Amino acid sequence: MADEDRDTVRREFDEAVNMSASELEEWLGTDESQSVGQKSGGSGESTGHESGRRIVEILHTRKSDLTDDDYAHMRKVHGYVQRHTAQEPKKEDVEHSRWRYSLMNWGHDPLKK
């Protein structure tokens, strides 16, 4: 991947992920975090929860040590957050919604400014 592409992916990832690594780690340990998302295979862990753990790893990794796989996941995170934020529920208590919890598993708290 070209350096320019990496810079774009990193910028978009940083815009999408508005939770710190410690905030995300703490969130992933909650029952609310584990109660949402699609579960694949027999692992019992949702795709979003697994992604959240990967995001924490990426946030702890120096930019120079990020791999092409890391950048691919960062691109996936940006795409998910962009698509999911566009689906904000209109008649629901957003603070305690599955919509928000799912986004938070991907490192984005829609209530955080």
C-alpha positions as MATLAB code, in Angstrom:
seq = 'MADEDRDTVRREFDEAVNMSASELEEWLGTDESQSVGQKSGGSGESTGHESGRRIVEILHTRKSDLTDDDYAHMRKVHGYVQRHTAQEPKKEDVEHSRWRYSLMNWGHDPLKK';
ca = [
       0.000    0.000    0.000;
       1.362    3.419   -0.944;
       2.241    5.867    1.814;
      -0.405    8.328    0.566;
      -3.076    5.616    0.835;
      -1.873    4.717    4.322;
      -2.111    8.357    5.359;
      -5.683    8.568    4.068;
      -6.698    5.327    5.785;
      -5.080    6.466    9.044;
      -6.837    9.852    8.906;
     -10.220    8.249    8.220;
      -9.652    5.686   10.987;
      -8.746    8.451   13.437;
     -11.944   10.316   12.487;
     -14.087    7.192   12.951;
     -12.545    5.943   16.202;
     -13.248    8.542   18.857;
     -12.668    6.304   21.873;
      -9.246    5.866   23.433;
      -7.718    2.413   23.761;
      -8.452    2.391   27.494;
     -12.070    3.556   26.996;
     -12.602    0.860   24.381;
     -10.980   -1.848   26.504;
     -13.195   -0.916   29.446;
     -16.302   -0.883   27.212;
     -15.498   -4.303   25.700;
     -15.581   -5.788   29.205;
     -19.210   -4.784   29.783;
     -22.300   -6.947   29.402;
     -23.759   -4.311   27.072;
     -20.822   -4.639   24.711;
     -21.108   -8.388   24.574;
     -24.895   -8.304   24.092;
     -24.886   -6.808   20.576;
     -23.676   -7.747   17.119;
     -23.668  -10.701   14.776;
     -21.918  -13.794   16.025;
     -20.128  -15.904   13.439;
     -18.978  -19.467   13.803;
     -19.265  -20.962   17.260;
     -17.007  -18.541   19.101;
     -19.806  -16.694   20.892;
     -18.054  -13.382   20.179;
     -19.661  -10.902   17.823;
     -17.846   -9.532   14.792;
     -17.931   -6.036   16.310;
     -16.540   -7.186   19.656;
     -13.699   -8.978   17.898;
     -13.097   -5.842   15.833;
     -12.959   -3.769   19.011;
     -10.177   -5.950   20.381;
      -8.287   -5.517   17.101;
      -8.800   -1.730   17.246;
      -7.269   -1.653   20.732;
      -4.212   -3.469   19.350;
      -3.965   -0.989   16.460;
      -4.253    1.975   18.828;
      -1.353    0.553   20.860;
       0.807   -0.001   17.748;
       3.267    2.585   16.508;
       2.430    3.916   13.063;
       5.692    2.562   11.629;
       4.816   -0.947   12.868;
       1.335   -1.150   11.322;
       0.934   -3.912    8.723;
      -1.101   -4.034    5.526;
      -3.601   -6.206    7.455;
      -3.861   -3.468   10.085;
      -4.568   -0.887    7.401;
      -7.172   -3.177    5.829;
      -8.928   -3.449    9.198;
      -8.690    0.313    9.703;
     -10.414    0.796    6.333;
     -13.108   -1.706    7.366;
     -13.674    0.181   10.650;
     -14.095    3.489    8.843;
     -16.581    1.965    6.411;
     -18.617    0.332    9.176;
     -18.793    3.495   11.283;
     -19.773    5.569    8.265;
     -22.561    3.176    7.249;
     -23.840    2.574   10.771;
     -23.931    6.233   11.857;
     -26.164    6.942    8.860;
     -28.709    4.514   10.353;
     -29.248    6.459   13.589;
     -32.601    5.556   15.110;
     -35.028    8.467   15.206;
     -37.447    7.376   17.914;
     -35.212    5.606   20.365;
     -33.242    6.427   23.476;
     -29.891    6.529   21.697;
     -27.827    6.470   24.900;
     -29.016    2.966   25.783;
     -29.612    1.665   22.258;
     -28.196   -1.415   20.588;
     -27.235    0.949   17.741;
     -24.896    2.923   20.020;
     -23.538   -0.198   21.710;
     -22.697   -1.721   18.347;
     -20.889    1.429   17.220;
     -18.956    1.537   20.472;
     -17.699   -2.005   19.821;
     -16.139   -0.511   16.684;
     -14.511    2.301   18.696;
     -17.045    5.038   17.948;
     -19.280    6.581   20.613;
     -21.903    8.670   18.768;
     -22.629   10.649   21.951;
     -19.012   11.723   22.307;
     -18.248   15.137   20.816;
];
